[in-house]
Amino acid sequence: MLRVFLMDGRQLASVPLEEVFDQAFAVRTLKRRLQSVCGVPRFRQRLLYGQDILEDCAGLSEPLDLHLILLPFCAVPLGEVEQIVTAARSGQVSELESLLQQPRHPDPELLDARGCRRSSALAVASSQGHVEIVSLLLEAGADKHRDFGTASLTAIGEASRHGHAGVVRLLLESGMETWQNRDGELHMALSLATMNGHVVTFCLLLDARANIHMRTQHTPEKGLLGEACTQGHYHIVRLLLAEGADKNEAFGTYGGTPLGAASVNGHSDVVRALTEARADCDRTCGLSPDSRSRDWTPLGAAIRLGSLRTTHILLKARADVNKPFGVYGETPLGTASVYGHAQLVRLLLEAGANKDDEFGFCANTPLGTASTSGDVEIVSILLQARADVDRKFGGRESPMLLGSHLGDGVWQMSECDRASGELNEQIKQRLVGWTPLGAAVRAGHSDVVTLLLQSRADQDQTFGMYGDTHNTPLGAAIAHGQKQCEHLLLQAGADKNRTLALYAPRHGFQNLELLRSGLQADFPFDPRAKGPLLHLVRSIWGCCLRECS
């Protein structure tokens, strides 16, 4: 039997010899046993046998009477205060053991220039994942709940942020009862594990009953589920849903949702997990604080990103394929056409999207958009779906540009109208004037012109905007020098006389018969007298003459 006495002669403990006999560090083991009795870490204990101090590595092979001395922490020169933190950061186990044996306090008070606590040795070791160092500091009595910095982080927060599951487990196991009233600290650690996608750490904290619903200064603005969805941490999303997280909870000042965040970032696995949990597929949300990103649907966000897989998942979950979204009333099919996502256009049409629905601030159409941009593949897909080849649309001008064209007297739109994307009839009549063929000709997209003419587009239908709707495809081709489009239109039987009749009066030629005779005789019109666009009229009539000869 080993008997341990205090220096005043009182017996502190008696330990059976066989409990420490066969251990290499018998004295260290005995000190650890005594810590539970005297409440002082082994680093401050000294065991004496007679006049000799027993080293921690010494063995104990026979019954002895020992005396225990309890030492206070030693004074440390100012220049050496940081030595413990330095040893902890670099993982120097033997150096740290030596410093603690002096004995030094494991939590030296260090302040930064702002007067805030600097990281403790335990927090530094935790952030680096040094399990053995953390174990030594905990054994020395380091305060695992001590916070530091303006964010009031603690050791478990640092370990969770960096995903050091071994350190987190060690901190949680070192006195479980001390965590019972530490909901805020556990939630902080859970938030950091969520943001950085550390699944094992997240599970350890859940097992320690960290509260997923709690809100603190460390909780992400998006909440735990919203943050996990934004970052694409699939396994954490599944765990949060299993724990009862609100799958439709709005977050942020702009009203984001978990499904919207996952969709706009292209995290299709997360989208699938949310739809399987029956998240609302049609709930509008904000994608960012930008006012133009308000009131989007998850489907709209996925289409803007061009994510075929996410779009397919949402459609399979019965997302509304025609629901408008955004402040200007975009549609899924319209957005796919604008961004040139041909595969998505095909997928949406197969899902029942309305091929002729107007969308956007200017009442655009999918075919009009594709024709304007010259997207042959999308035009072909829409024509195969029998989109209205002659339906007029309004273009892609911005509200500011439209205001400059329409003038203050006409351009009257309330904030309510602007938010809903509705146009009053007076404005709409002045905007909606383009035709797919006219837009394609003006831009010189001859391949698109060919497709539209093959689908029997009206080659003489007038088009234009802002009240000027007396342009013809042939006139536009000649005016803008689109020779190939001009040739295609003439081959298709475009009415030359109609074009001349529309264009000549606009440039001061009221008497068409006199104009015809003058042009045939090469009458020397003065461009300065008749306007700078006389060459346009000459070109149109010259085209007529060439065709007749």
C-alpha positions as CSV (number, residue, x, y, z in Angstrom):
1,M,0.0,0.0,0.0
2,L,1.2,3.5,-0.9
3,R,0.3,6.1,1.7
4,V,0.5,9.8,0.9
5,F,0.7,12.4,3.6
6,L,0.5,16.2,3.6
7,M,3.4,18.2,5.0
8,D,1.4,18.8,8.2
9,G,1.3,15.0,8.8
10,R,-2.3,14.3,7.7
11,Q,-2.8,11.3,5.5
12,L,-4.3,12.4,2.2
13,A,-4.7,9.0,0.5
14,S,-3.7,5.4,0.4
15,V,-3.3,3.6,-3.0
16,P,-2.9,-0.1,-3.5
17,L,0.6,-0.8,-4.9
18,E,-0.7,-3.1,-7.6
19,E,-2.6,-0.2,-9.3
20,V,0.7,1.6,-10.2
21,F,3.3,-1.1,-9.8
22,D,3.6,-2.3,-13.5
23,Q,3.4,1.2,-15.1
24,A,6.5,2.9,-16.5
25,F,5.5,6.3,-15.2
26,A,4.2,5.1,-11.8
27,V,4.7,8.4,-10.1
28,R,2.9,10.3,-12.8
29,T,0.0,7.8,-12.5
30,L,-0.1,8.3,-8.8
31,K,-0.2,12.1,-9.1
32,R,-3.1,11.8,-11.5
33,R,-4.9,9.7,-8.8
34,L,-4.1,12.4,-6.2
35,Q,-5.5,15.2,-8.4
36,S,-9.0,13.9,-7.9
37,V,-8.4,14.1,-4.1
38,C,-6.5,17.3,-3.7
39,G,-7.9,19.2,-6.7
40,V,-4.4,20.2,-7.9
41,P,-3.0,19.2,-11.3
42,R,0.1,16.9,-11.3
43,F,2.3,19.7,-12.6
44,R,2.0,21.5,-9.2
45,Q,2.5,18.3,-7.1
46,R,5.8,17.1,-5.8
47,L,6.1,13.7,-4.1
48,L,8.9,13.3,-1.5
49,Y,10.4,10.0,-0.3
50,G,12.5,11.1,2.6
51,Q,14.4,14.1,1.3
52,D,14.2,13.0,-2.4
53,I,11.8,14.4,-4.9
54,L,10.4,11.5,-7.1
55,E,10.5,12.2,-10.8
56,D,7.3,11.4,-12.9
57,C,9.1,8.7,-14.8
58,A,10.1,6.8,-11.6
59,G,8.7,3.4,-10.8
60,L,7.1,2.3,-7.5
61,S,7.8,-1.3,-6.6
62,E,7.3,-1.5,-2.9
63,P,5.0,0.0,-0.2
64,L,6.1,3.5,0.7
65,D,5.1,6.4,2.8
66,L,5.3,9.6,0.7
67,H,4.8,13.3,1.4
68,L,3.0,15.6,-1.0
69,I,4.0,19.3,-1.6
70,L,1.6,21.5,-3.5
71,L,3.3,24.4,-5.3
72,P,1.9,27.7,-6.4
73,F,2.4,29.0,-10.0
74,C,5.7,30.6,-10.5
75,A,6.3,34.2,-11.5
76,V,7.2,34.5,-15.2
77,P,9.3,37.4,-16.6
78,L,7.3,39.6,-19.1
79,G,9.4,38.5,-22.0
80,E,8.7,34.8,-21.4
81,V,4.9,35.0,-20.9
82,E,4.2,33.8,-24.5
83,Q,6.4,30.7,-24.3
84,I,3.5,28.5,-23.4
85,V,1.4,29.8,-26.4
86,T,4.4,29.4,-28.7
87,A,4.9,25.8,-27.6
88,A,1.2,25.0,-28.0
89,R,1.1,26.5,-31.5
90,S,4.1,24.5,-32.8
91,G,3.0,21.3,-31.1
92,Q,6.2,20.9,-28.9
93,V,5.0,18.4,-26.3
94,S,8.2,18.1,-24.3
95,E,8.7,21.9,-24.2
96,L,5.2,22.4,-23.0
97,E,5.6,19.7,-20.4
98,S,8.7,21.3,-19.1
99,L,7.1,24.8,-18.9
100,L,4.0,23.4,-17.0
101,Q,6.3,21.6,-14.6
102,Q,7.9,24.8,-13.4
103,P,4.9,25.2,-12.7
104,R,3.5,27.9,-15.0
105,H,-0.1,28.9,-15.4
106,P,-1.6,27.2,-18.5
107,D,-3.7,30.4,-19.3
108,P,-1.3,33.4,-19.2
109,E,-3.3,36.6,-19.6
110,L,-2.3,38.1,-23.0
111,L,-4.0,41.2,-24.5
112,D,-3.8,42.6,-28.0
113,A,-3.4,46.3,-29.0
114,R,-7.2,46.9,-28.5
115,G,-7.2,45.5,-25.0
116,C,-9.0,42.3,-26.1
117,R,-7.9,38.9,-24.9
118,R,-5.6,37.1,-27.3
119,S,-5.9,33.4,-28.1
120,S,-5.1,31.2,-25.1
121,A,-2.6,28.3,-25.5
122,L,-5.6,25.9,-25.4
123,A,-7.4,27.8,-28.2
124,V,-4.2,27.9,-30.3
125,A,-3.6,24.2,-29.9
126,S,-7.2,23.5,-30.7
127,S,-7.1,25.5,-33.9
128,Q,-4.0,23.6,-35.0
129,G,-5.4,20.2,-34.1
130,H,-2.7,19.2,-31.6
131,V,-4.6,16.6,-29.6
132,E,-1.7,15.7,-27.2
133,I,-1.0,19.4,-26.5
134,V,-4.7,20.0,-25.8
135,S,-4.7,17.0,-23.5
136,L,-1.7,18.4,-21.5
137,L,-3.3,21.8,-21.2
138,L,-6.6,20.4,-20.0
139,E,-4.7,18.2,-17.5
140,A,-3.0,21.4,-16.3
141,G,-6.3,23.0,-15.6
142,A,-6.6,25.3,-18.7
143,D,-10.0,26.9,-18.9
144,K,-11.7,25.4,-22.0
145,H,-14.5,27.9,-21.8
146,R,-12.3,31.0,-21.9
147,D,-13.1,33.3,-24.8
148,F,-10.9,35.7,-26.7
149,G,-11.1,38.3,-29.4
150,T,-14.0,40.5,-30.4
151,A,-16.0,37.5,-31.6
152,S,-15.6,35.8,-28.2
153,L,-14.5,32.5,-29.6
154,T,-13.4,29.6,-27.4
155,A,-11.2,26.5,-27.9
156,I,-14.1,24.3,-29.1
157,G,-15.1,27.0,-31.6
158,E,-11.6,27.1,-33.0
159,A,-11.4,23.3,-33.2
160,S,-14.9,23.2,-34.9
161,R,-14.0,25.8,-37.4
162,H,-11.0,23.9,-38.6
163,G,-12.7,20.5,-38.4
164,H,-10.4,18.9,-35.7
165,A,-12.8,16.2,-34.6
166,G,-10.3,14.6,-32.2
167,V,-9.8,17.9,-30.4
168,V,-13.6,18.5,-30.2
169,R,-14.2,15.0,-28.8
170,L,-11.5,15.6,-26.2
171,L,-12.9,19.0,-25.1
172,L,-16.4,17.5,-24.9
173,E,-15.3,14.5,-22.8
174,S,-13.2,16.6,-20.4
175,G,-16.0,17.2,-17.8
176,M,-19.3,16.7,-19.6
177,E,-21.2,18.3,-16.7
178,T,-19.5,21.6,-17.5
179,W,-21.3,21.8,-20.9
180,Q,-24.8,21.6,-19.5
181,N,-25.2,25.3,-19.3
182,R,-23.1,26.2,-22.3
183,D,-25.8,26.2,-25.1
184,G,-24.4,29.4,-26.6
185,E,-20.8,28.0,-26.8
186,L,-22.0,24.7,-28.3
187,H,-24.1,26.5,-30.8
188,M,-21.2,28.7,-31.8
189,A,-19.1,25.6,-32.5
190,L,-22.0,24.0,-34.4
191,S,-22.3,27.2,-36.5
192,L,-18.6,27.1,-37.4
193,A,-18.7,23.4,-38.2
194,T,-21.8,24.0,-40.5
195,M,-20.2,26.9,-42.3
196,N,-17.1,24.9,-43.1
197,G,-18.7,21.6,-43.8
198,H,-17.1,19.5,-41.1
199,V,-19.5,16.6,-40.9
200,V,-17.8,14.5,-38.1
201,T,-17.4,17.6,-35.9
202,F,-21.0,18.5,-36.6
203,C,-22.2,15.0,-35.5
204,L,-20.1,15.2,-32.3
205,L,-21.7,18.5,-31.4
206,L,-25.2,17.2,-32.2
207,D,-24.5,14.2,-29.9
208,A,-23.6,16.8,-27.2
209,R,-27.1,18.3,-27.7
210,A,-26.1,21.5,-29.4
211,N,-29.2,23.4,-30.3
212,I,-29.8,23.8,-34.0
213,H,-32.6,26.3,-33.5
214,M,-30.7,28.7,-31.3
215,R,-29.8,32.2,-32.5
216,T,-26.6,33.9,-31.2
217,Q,-24.1,36.4,-32.6
218,H,-22.2,33.5,-34.0
219,T,-25.2,32.1,-36.0
220,P,-24.9,32.8,-39.7
221,E,-27.4,35.3,-41.1
222,K,-28.9,32.5,-43.2
223,G,-29.4,30.2,-40.2
224,L,-27.7,26.8,-40.1
225,L,-29.8,25.2,-42.8
226,G,-29.6,28.2,-45.1
227,E,-25.8,28.4,-44.7
228,A,-25.3,24.6,-45.3
229,C,-27.5,24.9,-48.5
230,T,-25.6,27.9,-49.7
231,Q,-22.3,26.2,-49.2
232,G,-23.5,22.8,-50.6
233,H,-22.8,20.8,-47.5
234,Y,-25.1,17.9,-48.4
235,H,-24.5,15.6,-45.4
236,I,-25.0,18.5,-43.0
237,V,-28.2,19.5,-44.7
238,R,-29.5,15.9,-44.3
239,L,-28.6,15.9,-40.6
240,L,-30.3,19.3,-40.0
241,L,-33.5,18.1,-41.8
242,A,-33.5,15.0,-39.7
243,E,-33.2,17.2,-36.6
244,G,-36.3,19.1,-37.6
245,A,-34.8,22.3,-39.2
246,D,-37.4,24.4,-41.0
247,K,-36.9,23.6,-44.7
248,N,-38.8,26.7,-45.8
249,E,-37.4,29.2,-43.3
250,A,-36.7,32.7,-44.8
251,F,-33.4,34.3,-43.9
252,G,-31.7,37.6,-44.5
253,T,-33.2,41.0,-45.2
254,Y,-33.8,39.9,-48.8
255,G,-35.9,36.8,-47.9
256,G,-33.7,34.0,-49.0
257,T,-34.8,30.3,-48.5
258,P,-32.8,27.1,-48.3
259,L,-34.0,25.8,-51.6
260,G,-33.4,29.1,-53.4
261,A,-29.8,29.3,-52.0
262,A,-29.1,25.7,-53.1
263,S,-30.6,26.3,-56.5
264,V,-28.8,29.5,-57.3
265,N,-25.5,27.9,-56.3
266,G,-26.0,24.8,-58.3
267,H,-26.0,22.3,-55.4
268,S,-28.2,19.7,-57.0
269,D,-27.7,17.1,-54.3
270,V,-28.9,19.6,-51.7
271,V,-31.8,20.5,-53.9
272,R,-32.8,16.9,-54.1
273,A,-32.6,16.5,-50.3
274,L,-34.8,19.5,-49.8
275,T,-37.4,18.4,-52.4
276,E,-37.5,14.9,-50.8
277,A,-38.2,16.7,-47.5
278,R,-41.1,18.5,-49.4
279,A,-39.7,22.0,-49.4
280,D,-41.9,24.5,-51.2
281,C,-40.6,24.4,-54.8
282,D,-42.5,27.6,-55.9
283,R,-41.9,29.8,-52.9
284,T,-40.3,33.0,-54.2
285,C,-37.2,34.2,-52.4
286,G,-34.3,36.7,-52.7
287,L,-31.1,35.4,-54.2
288,S,-29.0,38.3,-52.9
289,P,-29.4,41.7,-51.3
290,D,-29.5,43.2,-54.8
291,S,-33.1,44.5,-55.4
292,R,-33.1,42.9,-58.9
293,S,-32.6,39.5,-57.3
294,R,-35.8,39.6,-55.3
295,D,-38.9,37.4,-55.8
296,W,-37.1,34.6,-57.7
297,T,-38.2,31.0,-57.7
298,P,-35.8,28.1,-57.2
299,L,-36.6,27.0,-60.8
300,G,-35.8,30.5,-62.1
301,A,-32.5,30.5,-60.2
302,A,-31.5,27.1,-61.5
303,I,-32.3,28.1,-65.1
304,R,-30.3,31.4,-64.8
305,L,-27.3,29.3,-63.7
306,G,-27.9,26.8,-66.5
307,S,-28.0,23.8,-64.2
308,L,-29.8,21.1,-66.1
309,R,-29.6,18.6,-63.2
310,T,-31.1,21.0,-60.7
311,T,-33.8,22.0,-63.1
312,H,-34.7,18.4,-63.8
313,I,-35.0,17.7,-60.0
314,L,-37.2,20.7,-59.5
315,L,-39.5,19.8,-62.4
316,K,-39.7,16.3,-61.1
317,A,-40.8,17.8,-57.8
318,R,-43.6,19.5,-59.7
319,A,-42.3,23.0,-59.7
320,D,-44.6,25.4,-61.7
321,V,-43.0,25.5,-65.1
322,N,-44.8,28.8,-66.0
323,K,-44.7,30.7,-62.8
324,P,-43.3,34.3,-63.3
325,F,-40.5,35.4,-61.0
326,G,-38.3,38.4,-60.4
327,V,-39.3,42.1,-60.1
328,Y,-40.0,42.3,-63.8
329,G,-41.9,39.1,-64.3
330,E,-39.4,36.7,-65.9
331,T,-40.5,33.2,-66.9
332,P,-38.5,29.9,-66.8
333,L,-38.6,29.5,-70.6
334,G,-37.9,33.1,-71.2
335,T,-34.9,33.1,-68.9
336,A,-33.5,29.9,-70.6
337,S,-33.9,31.7,-74.0
338,V,-32.1,34.8,-72.7
339,Y,-29.1,32.9,-71.4
340,G,-28.9,30.6,-74.4
341,H,-29.5,27.3,-72.5
342,A,-30.9,25.2,-75.4
343,Q,-31.1,22.0,-73.4
344,L,-33.1,23.7,-70.7
345,V,-35.5,25.2,-73.3
346,R,-36.1,21.7,-74.6
347,L,-36.6,20.3,-71.1
348,L,-39.1,23.1,-70.2
349,L,-41.1,22.6,-73.3
350,E,-41.3,18.9,-72.6
351,A,-42.6,19.8,-69.1
352,G,-45.4,21.9,-70.5
353,A,-43.9,25.4,-70.6
354,N,-46.0,28.0,-72.6
355,K,-43.9,28.7,-75.6
356,D,-45.4,32.1,-76.3
357,D,-45.7,33.6,-72.8
358,E,-44.5,37.2,-72.6
359,F,-41.9,37.9,-69.9
360,G,-39.7,40.6,-68.6
361,F,-40.0,44.4,-68.3
362,C,-40.6,44.8,-72.1
363,A,-43.0,41.9,-72.7
364,N,-40.5,39.8,-74.6
365,T,-41.1,36.3,-76.0
366,P,-38.8,33.3,-76.1
367,L,-38.7,33.2,-79.9
368,G,-38.2,37.0,-80.0
369,T,-35.3,36.7,-77.6
370,A,-33.6,33.9,-79.5
371,S,-34.1,35.6,-82.9
372,T,-32.6,38.8,-81.6
373,S,-29.5,37.1,-80.3
374,G,-29.2,34.8,-83.3
375,D,-29.4,31.6,-81.3
376,V,-30.1,29.1,-84.1
377,E,-30.5,26.1,-81.9
378,I,-33.1,27.7,-79.6
379,V,-35.0,29.2,-82.5
380,S,-35.1,25.7,-84.1
381,I,-36.4,24.1,-80.9
382,L,-39.1,26.8,-80.4
383,L,-40.2,26.5,-84.1
384,Q,-40.5,22.7,-83.8
385,A,-42.7,23.3,-80.7
386,R,-44.8,25.6,-83.0
387,A,-44.1,28.9,-81.3
388,D,-46.0,31.8,-82.9
389,V,-43.6,32.9,-85.6
390,D,-45.2,36.4,-86.1
391,R,-46.0,37.2,-82.4
392,K,-44.7,40.7,-81.6
393,F,-42.6,41.4,-78.6
394,G,-40.9,44.3,-76.8
395,G,-37.2,43.7,-76.8
396,R,-34.7,43.7,-73.9
397,E,-34.3,47.4,-73.1
398,S,-33.7,48.5,-69.5
399,P,-36.3,50.6,-67.7
400,M,-33.9,53.6,-67.7
401,L,-33.4,53.3,-71.5
402,L,-37.1,53.0,-72.1
403,G,-37.8,56.1,-70.0
404,S,-35.4,58.1,-72.1
405,H,-37.3,57.0,-75.3
406,L,-40.8,57.3,-74.0
407,G,-40.4,60.6,-72.1
408,D,-41.6,61.7,-68.7
409,G,-45.1,62.4,-70.0
410,V,-45.7,58.7,-70.9
411,W,-43.3,56.9,-68.7
412,Q,-45.4,56.7,-65.5
413,M,-44.9,53.6,-63.4
414,S,-45.5,53.3,-59.7
415,E,-43.2,51.3,-57.3
416,C,-46.0,48.8,-57.1
417,D,-46.1,48.4,-60.9
418,R,-42.4,48.2,-61.0
419,A,-42.3,45.4,-58.4
420,S,-44.9,43.4,-60.1
421,G,-43.5,43.9,-63.6
422,E,-46.8,45.1,-65.0
423,L,-46.9,47.7,-67.8
424,N,-49.9,49.9,-68.3
425,E,-51.5,49.5,-71.7
426,Q,-50.3,52.8,-73.1
427,I,-46.7,52.0,-72.5
428,K,-47.1,48.4,-73.6
429,Q,-48.6,49.5,-77.0
430,R,-45.5,51.5,-77.6
431,L,-43.1,48.8,-76.6
432,V,-44.5,45.7,-78.2
433,G,-43.6,46.1,-81.9
434,W,-40.7,43.9,-82.8
435,T,-41.2,40.7,-84.8
436,P,-38.8,37.7,-84.7
437,L,-38.1,38.1,-88.4
438,G,-37.6,41.9,-88.1
439,A,-35.2,41.5,-85.2
440,A,-33.2,38.7,-86.9
441,V,-32.9,40.7,-90.2
442,R,-31.8,43.9,-88.4
443,A,-29.1,42.0,-86.6
444,G,-28.0,40.1,-89.7
445,H,-28.7,36.6,-88.4
446,S,-29.2,35.0,-91.8
447,D,-29.5,31.4,-90.4
448,V,-32.3,32.5,-88.2
449,V,-34.0,34.4,-91.0
450,T,-33.9,31.2,-93.1
451,L,-35.5,29.2,-90.3
452,L,-38.2,31.8,-89.8
453,L,-39.0,32.0,-93.5
454,Q,-39.2,28.2,-93.7
455,S,-41.7,28.4,-90.9
456,R,-43.8,30.8,-93.0
457,A,-43.1,34.0,-91.1
458,D,-44.8,37.0,-92.7
459,Q,-41.9,38.6,-94.7
460,D,-43.8,41.9,-95.1
461,Q,-45.1,42.3,-91.5
462,T,-44.1,45.7,-90.2
463,F,-42.3,46.1,-86.9
464,G,-40.6,48.7,-84.7
465,M,-40.9,50.4,-81.3
466,Y,-41.7,53.7,-79.6
467,G,-44.5,54.5,-82.1
468,D,-42.3,53.8,-85.2
469,T,-43.8,50.5,-86.4
470,H,-43.6,51.0,-90.1
471,N,-40.4,49.1,-90.8
472,T,-40.4,46.0,-93.0
473,P,-37.8,43.2,-92.9
474,L,-36.7,44.1,-96.5
475,G,-36.3,47.8,-95.6
476,A,-34.3,46.9,-92.5
477,A,-32.1,44.6,-94.5
478,I,-31.3,47.3,-97.0
479,A,-31.0,50.1,-94.4
480,H,-28.5,48.1,-92.4
481,G,-26.6,46.6,-95.3
482,Q,-27.6,43.0,-94.6
483,K,-27.2,41.7,-98.1
484,Q,-27.7,38.0,-97.4
485,C,-30.9,38.7,-95.5
486,E,-32.0,41.0,-98.4
487,H,-31.4,38.2,-100.8
488,L,-33.3,35.6,-98.6
489,L,-36.3,38.0,-98.3
490,L,-36.5,38.7,-102.0
491,Q,-36.3,34.9,-102.7
492,A,-39.2,34.5,-100.3
493,G,-41.3,37.0,-102.2
494,A,-41.0,40.1,-100.0
495,D,-43.1,43.0,-101.4
496,K,-40.7,45.6,-102.7
497,N,-43.4,48.1,-103.5
498,R,-44.8,47.9,-100.0
499,T,-41.4,48.7,-98.6
500,L,-40.9,51.6,-100.9
501,A,-44.4,53.0,-100.1
502,L,-43.6,52.8,-96.4
503,Y,-40.1,54.3,-96.5
504,A,-40.4,57.1,-99.1
505,P,-42.9,59.4,-97.4
506,R,-40.9,59.2,-94.2
507,H,-38.0,60.9,-96.1
508,G,-39.9,63.6,-97.9
509,F,-41.0,61.8,-101.0
510,Q,-44.8,62.1,-101.1
511,N,-45.3,61.5,-104.8
512,L,-44.3,57.9,-105.4
513,E,-44.9,58.1,-109.2
514,L,-42.6,61.1,-109.6
515,L,-40.1,59.3,-107.3
516,R,-40.2,56.2,-109.5
517,S,-39.7,58.2,-112.7
518,G,-36.9,60.2,-111.2
519,L,-35.1,57.2,-109.9
520,Q,-35.4,55.4,-113.2
521,A,-34.0,58.4,-115.0
522,D,-31.3,58.8,-112.4
523,F,-32.8,62.1,-111.4
524,P,-30.1,64.1,-109.5
525,F,-31.8,64.5,-106.1
526,D,-29.8,66.6,-103.7
527,P,-29.3,64.6,-100.5
528,R,-29.0,67.8,-98.5
529,A,-32.3,69.0,-99.7
530,K,-34.1,65.7,-99.4
531,G,-32.5,64.5,-96.2
532,P,-29.5,62.3,-95.3
533,L,-31.4,59.0,-95.8
534,L,-32.1,59.5,-99.5
535,H,-29.6,56.7,-100.2
536,L,-32.0,54.3,-98.4
537,V,-34.9,55.2,-100.8
538,R,-32.5,54.9,-103.8
539,S,-31.4,51.5,-102.5
540,I,-35.0,50.2,-102.1
541,W,-36.0,51.4,-105.6
542,G,-32.7,50.2,-107.0
543,C,-33.5,46.8,-105.5
544,C,-36.9,46.9,-107.2
545,L,-35.4,47.8,-110.6
546,R,-32.8,45.0,-110.3
547,E,-35.6,42.5,-109.6
548,C,-37.7,43.7,-112.6
549,S,-34.9,43.7,-115.1
